[in-house]
Amino acid sequence: MYDALGLDKFMAICRAEVPAALDLVNTLLRAHADAVVAGVAPATLPRSDDQAQAREPAQPEEPHFTYRPVKRLKAFVS
């Protein structure tokens, strides 16, 4: 059961952190709902798909690694 100690610690941290995170999400959603009712914000939330398509990662101009052939030494070849 020694291997399960890490999982037990992780679950204890989750039990401590999740309620605060839920309160934050609840507050943000409530604020957005109030803004929608007031007519200040649109009724839809932005999608993560739209944000992902807007920013595409730049491709590296040159390779990060160079590969050289490995030469076999005659002493180790049987």
Secondary structure, 3 states (H helix, E strand, C coil): CHHHHHHHHHHHHHHHHHHHHHHHHHHHHHHHHHHHHHCCCCCCCCCHHHHHHHCCCCCCCCCCCCCCCCCCCCCCCC
